[in-house]
């Protein structure tokens, strides 16, 4: 993550927080979205699952004291979610670092996304990291009846090598659980 992405992360977090008070985040990274969500006065609990202990240690060294609503779980999101209670979350922010083999594993997503949906209450949402393409994330699209997409302008650094362009539009996708199905 680079500093130019901070506003986009906050915008995504603000959208998420509009849907309730109890959240889960996959991936801590620099912790910008985690802190933004946890510091909201309306947030009761924000659990963040991070696979890498070093990331947690660096975050905790730099951000003391932590908000009381923030709980960091050292673990793999694919192991943690199946242990969560059904309909226990208002929203999920999904932004872990995943290798291409995981991102492209259709059978994994066919098993895992229904687990994510199970954890959301009706009216709860899943927000993956923003995308530079105006197409729905294939991993999530089959499991949600309603999707809200918000366009944001961005300007990356000239040295940013993971975006197709250094400026333009990105899209925040908000997948909502509309029924018990």
SVG drawing of the C-alpha trace seen along z (x, -y; Angstrom):
<svg xmlns="http://www.w3.org/2000/svg" viewBox="-34 -12 43 38">
<polyline fill="none" stroke="black" stroke-width="0.4" points="0.0,0.0 1.1,-3.5 0.1,-6.8 -2.0,-7.9 -4.4,-5.1 -5.2,-6.3 -8.2,-8.4 -9.6,-5.5 -9.2,-3.2 -11.0,-5.8 -13.8,-6.2 -14.2,-2.4 -14.3,-2.3 -16.8,-5.1 -19.1,-3.2 -18.7,0.0 -19.5,-1.9 -22.8,-3.1 -24.1,0.4 -23.8,1.1 -21.5,1.3 -19.8,4.8 -17.1,5.4 -14.5,7.8 -11.5,6.9 -9.3,9.4 -5.7,8.0 -4.2,5.4 -1.5,3.9 -0.6,0.5 -3.8,0.4 -5.2,-2.7 -8.7,-1.3 -8.6,0.7 -7.9,-2.5 -10.5,-4.5 -13.2,-2.0 -12.3,-1.3 -12.2,-5.0 -15.7,-5.7 -17.8,-6.5 -20.5,-4.1 -18.2,-1.1 -18.8,1.4 -16.3,4.0 -13.8,4.2 -12.0,7.5 -9.0,7.6 -7.5,10.9 -3.8,10.8 -1.8,13.8 1.7,12.3 2.9,11.7 5.5,9.1 2.7,7.0 0.8,7.1 4.0,6.3 4.8,3.3 1.3,2.0 1.1,2.3 4.5,0.6 3.3,-2.4 -0.3,-2.8 -0.5,-2.8 -2.9,-3.0 -5.2,-1.0 -9.0,-1.8 -10.9,0.4 -13.2,1.5 -10.2,3.0 -9.3,6.6 -6.5,8.0 -6.5,11.8 -3.3,13.5 -4.5,16.1 -5.5,17.0 -8.8,15.5 -9.7,18.8 -9.4,20.5 -11.0,17.8 -14.2,17.1 -15.7,20.6 -15.4,20.3 -17.5,17.1 -21.2,17.1 -23.8,16.9 -25.2,13.4 -22.8,11.9 -21.4,9.1 -22.7,5.9 -19.8,5.6 -16.6,7.2 -13.8,5.2 -11.8,7.7 -8.3,6.6 -5.8,9.3 -2.6,9.9 -3.3,13.1 -1.0,14.7 -2.3,15.2 -2.8,18.9 -5.3,18.2 -7.0,15.3 -7.6,17.6 -8.7,20.7 -12.4,21.1 -13.1,24.0 -11.7,22.1 -13.9,19.1 -17.0,21.3 -16.4,22.7 -15.3,19.5 -17.7,16.8 -20.8,18.6 -19.0,18.7 -18.5,14.9 -22.2,14.4 -23.2,16.7 -21.5,14.4 -23.3,11.3 -26.7,10.3 -29.3,9.5 -28.5,6.0 -24.8,6.5 -22.1,5.8 -18.8,7.1 -16.5,4.5 -13.3,5.7 -10.4,3.4 -11.1,0.9 -10.5,1.9 -9.4,0.0 -11.8,2.0 -15.6,1.2 -16.5,4.9 -17.8,6.9 -15.4,9.1 -16.1,12.6 -15.4,14.1 -18.3,12.3 -20.8,11.5 -22.7,14.8 -23.5,14.6 -25.1,11.2 -28.3,9.7 -27.4,6.0 -24.1,4.3 -23.5,0.6 -20.5,-0.8 -18.9,-4.2 -16.4,-5.8 -13.5,-7.7 -10.7,-9.7 -7.1,-8.8 -3.6,-9.9 -0.9,-7.4 2.8,-8.0 4.9,-7.8 6.7,-4.9 3.5,-2.9 3.8,0.2 0.7,2.2 -1.9,-0.1 -2.5,-0.2 -2.7,-4.0 -1.3,-6.6 -4.5,-8.5 -8.1,-8.0 -11.0,-6.2 -11.2,-3.4 -14.3,-1.7 -15.4,-0.8 -17.8,2.2 -20.2,2.8 -21.9,6.3 -25.1,6.4 -26.7,9.5 -30.4,9.0 -32.0,12.2 -31.5,15.3 -30.9,17.5"/>
</svg>
